[in-house]
């Protein structure tokens, strides 16, 4: 049986999320390294890699200001010339972008999601992709987030990440590690 067309969606791995950026995430460098491993695997197999890049539309944005260095893709995951880069202005990568058209033009039926932030754009694209009928997998150790606070309760990034990965894995998508995904891929190719 021939595997269905698959794409890796690399969500918002941009300079502002790194230590010298305007909105640094916990564990972002380790997550980006895992994402880079997956990008290399998808490229080697000849599968589609789509990069998502977020820019806010107002100049007073806290990060990802249009035209800034912080809004550019991080060098660790930079796109190749022939890879799609989808510019978005909302949490959901499908909203008012050509992402779905790109996937449909390539006959994509399955997507793998990596990137930032676990509790926002990774969550948003995963739920939307499943609602659009794509078989979706999230690679948890290739995603990052940050500490949050709600109603006086401080929530460490590892708990934010775990809560959102648990929620996605409960009803939306398999949530696995980079190693698990690469092992599954190797077995499928054999």
C-alpha positions as CSV (number, residue, x, y, z in Angstrom):
1,X,0.0,0.0,0.0
2,X,1.3,3.4,-1.0
3,X,1.5,5.9,1.9
4,X,-0.7,9.0,1.6
5,X,1.0,12.3,0.7
6,X,2.4,13.9,3.8
7,X,3.7,17.4,4.8
8,X,5.7,18.7,7.6
9,X,4.3,22.0,8.9
10,X,6.9,24.1,10.7
11,X,5.0,26.6,12.8
12,X,6.5,30.0,13.8
13,X,10.1,28.9,14.5
14,X,11.1,32.6,14.4
15,X,13.9,34.6,15.9
16,X,11.8,36.5,18.5
17,X,11.2,33.2,20.3
18,X,14.9,32.5,20.9
19,X,17.0,33.8,23.9
20,X,18.0,37.1,22.3
21,X,14.5,37.7,20.9
22,X,11.5,39.7,22.2
23,X,9.5,36.7,23.5
24,X,11.8,34.0,24.5
25,X,10.4,30.5,25.0
26,X,11.5,27.8,27.4
27,X,13.4,25.0,25.6
28,X,13.0,26.6,22.2
29,X,16.6,25.7,21.1
30,X,16.1,22.0,21.9
31,X,12.7,22.0,20.2
32,X,14.1,23.7,17.1
33,X,16.9,21.1,16.9
34,X,14.3,18.3,16.9
35,X,12.3,20.2,14.2
36,X,15.5,20.5,12.1
37,X,16.0,16.7,12.3
38,X,12.4,16.2,11.0
39,X,12.9,18.8,8.3
40,X,16.0,16.9,7.1
41,X,14.1,13.7,7.1
42,X,11.2,15.1,5.1
43,X,13.6,16.7,2.6
44,X,15.5,13.4,2.2
45,X,12.2,11.6,1.5
46,X,11.1,14.2,-1.0
47,X,8.0,15.1,1.2
48,X,6.5,18.6,1.4
49,X,7.9,21.0,4.0
50,X,5.8,24.1,4.7
51,X,7.0,26.9,6.9
52,X,4.6,29.2,8.8
53,X,5.7,32.7,9.6
54,X,3.7,34.9,11.9
55,X,3.7,38.7,11.7
56,X,1.5,41.1,13.7
57,X,-0.1,43.9,11.7
58,X,0.5,46.6,14.2
59,X,3.9,48.3,14.8
60,X,3.4,48.2,18.6
61,X,3.2,44.4,18.7
62,X,5.1,42.7,21.5
63,X,7.0,40.5,19.0
64,X,6.9,39.4,15.3
65,X,6.8,43.0,14.2
66,X,6.4,43.1,10.4
67,X,9.7,43.5,8.6
68,X,11.8,43.0,11.8
69,X,14.6,40.5,12.2
70,X,12.6,38.9,15.1
71,X,9.8,38.0,12.7
72,X,12.2,36.1,10.3
73,X,12.5,32.3,10.4
74,X,15.3,31.1,12.7
75,X,18.4,30.0,10.8
76,X,18.2,26.5,12.3
77,X,15.1,25.8,10.3
78,X,15.4,28.2,7.4
79,X,13.4,27.3,4.3
80,X,14.9,26.1,1.0
81,X,14.2,28.3,-2.0
82,X,11.5,25.9,-3.3
83,X,9.7,25.5,0.1
84,X,6.5,27.3,0.8
85,X,6.5,30.0,3.5
86,X,3.0,30.9,4.5
87,X,2.6,34.3,6.1
88,X,-0.1,34.5,8.8
89,X,-1.6,37.2,11.1
90,X,-3.7,35.0,13.3
91,X,-3.2,32.0,15.7
92,X,-4.8,29.6,13.3
93,X,-2.4,29.1,10.3
94,X,-5.3,28.3,8.0
95,X,-7.1,31.6,8.7
96,X,-6.8,34.0,5.8
97,X,-3.8,32.2,4.3
98,X,-3.2,30.0,1.4
99,X,-2.1,27.0,3.5
100,X,-5.0,24.8,2.6
101,X,-4.6,25.6,-1.1
102,X,-0.9,24.7,-0.8
103,X,-1.7,21.4,0.9
104,X,-4.5,20.6,-1.6
105,X,-2.3,21.4,-4.7
106,X,0.1,18.8,-3.4
107,X,-2.6,16.2,-2.6
108,X,-1.7,16.2,1.1
109,X,-3.8,14.0,3.3
110,X,-1.6,13.9,6.3
111,X,0.4,16.5,8.2
112,X,3.0,16.5,11.0
113,X,3.1,19.6,13.1
114,X,6.2,21.1,14.9
115,X,6.9,24.6,16.2
116,X,5.7,27.3,18.6
117,X,3.9,28.0,20.8
118,X,2.5,24.8,22.1
119,X,-0.5,26.5,23.7
120,X,-1.3,28.8,20.9
121,X,-0.4,28.3,17.2
122,X,0.5,24.6,17.5
123,X,-2.8,24.0,19.2
124,X,-4.7,26.2,16.7
125,X,-3.3,24.5,13.6
126,X,-3.7,21.0,15.0
127,X,-7.4,21.5,15.8
128,X,-8.1,23.2,12.5
129,X,-6.2,20.6,10.4
130,X,-8.2,17.8,12.0
131,X,-11.4,19.7,11.4
132,X,-10.4,20.0,7.7
133,X,-9.9,16.3,7.5
134,X,-6.2,16.0,7.6
135,X,-4.7,13.0,9.4
136,X,-2.5,15.0,11.9
137,X,0.4,14.1,14.2
138,X,2.1,16.5,16.7
139,X,5.8,16.0,17.6
140,X,5.8,17.1,21.2
141,X,9.6,17.5,21.7
142,X,9.8,19.7,18.6
143,X,7.4,22.3,20.2
144,X,8.0,24.9,22.8
145,X,6.1,27.4,25.0
146,X,6.7,29.6,28.0
147,X,5.5,30.1,31.6
148,X,2.0,31.5,31.9
149,X,-0.1,33.1,34.7
150,X,-3.8,33.0,35.2
151,X,-5.8,34.4,38.1
152,X,-2.7,34.7,40.2
153,X,-1.6,31.1,39.5
154,X,1.8,30.8,37.8
155,X,2.0,27.8,35.4
156,X,5.5,26.6,34.5
157,X,6.1,26.1,30.7
158,X,6.5,22.3,31.1
159,X,3.0,22.2,32.7
160,X,1.5,24.4,30.0
161,X,3.1,22.2,27.3
162,X,2.0,19.0,29.0
163,X,-1.6,20.2,29.4
164,X,-1.9,21.2,25.7
165,X,-0.2,18.0,24.4
166,X,-2.5,15.9,26.7
167,X,-5.6,17.8,25.4
168,X,-4.5,17.3,21.8
169,X,-3.7,13.6,22.2
170,X,-7.0,13.0,24.0
171,X,-9.2,13.8,21.0
172,X,-7.4,15.4,18.1
173,X,-4.1,13.8,17.1
174,X,-1.4,11.4,18.1
175,X,1.3,13.3,20.1
176,X,4.7,11.5,19.9
177,X,8.4,12.3,20.2
178,X,10.8,12.9,17.3
179,X,12.5,9.6,18.0
180,X,9.1,7.7,17.9
181,X,8.2,9.4,14.6
182,X,11.6,8.7,13.0
183,X,11.4,5.0,14.1
184,X,7.9,4.6,12.7
185,X,9.0,6.2,9.5
186,X,12.0,3.9,9.2
187,X,9.8,0.8,9.8
188,X,7.3,2.0,7.2
189,X,10.0,2.5,4.6
190,X,11.5,-0.9,5.2
